[in-house]
Amino acid sequence: MPVIYDALTLAGKPHAIKPFGTYAMNSLRMEKAYRAWGSELTNEVTLAEAGLERFIDLTKDFIGKSGTTDSLRNGPRTLLAYLEVDTEEEDCLGNEPVYRGNAVVGVTTGGAYGFAVKKSLAFAYLHPALVKDGGAFEIMLRGEMHCARIIPQPIWDPRNERLRA
């Protein structure tokens, strides 16, 4: 690995390539509402449940096609919600319970502080009716409840104008 790292570093010098941390990448992906494999995207959810219908091509055969077709026909069992969380000291890491009133209604998959938008952000899987209804939720972070609300689109560059520039 050191040989590969040194070669990449040398090849990247003309392009000002620098090491970066996974926490920085997580912060950036949360601002753009990008899903990650292993947290928002797993074998337990379909693309429709993860809000990625635009990537479904039912003319092709793929593993999970029957589950995806069922999810599209019958409606999703769960939906991924993109949330802004009112917190100053900590951020969601994943697997925090999401409440509506006294009932647990979902679980976060991950989260991070968005430095460009100065907000704590998270993803959570919730019942489809709750996602469509919107409203307020609470997330328990290290024993304390914090208000959260659904954000309908990426909070940073929602139309991908910077990406296409």
Secondary structure, 3 states (H helix, E strand, C coil): CHHHHHHHHHHHHHHCCCCCCHHHHHHHHHHHCCCCECCCECCCCCCCCCCCHHHCCCCCCCCCHHHHHHHHHHCCCCEEEEEEECCCCCCCCCCCEEEECCEEEEEEEEEEEECCCCEEEEEEEECHHHHHHCCEEEEEECCEEEEEEECCCCCCCCCCHHHHC
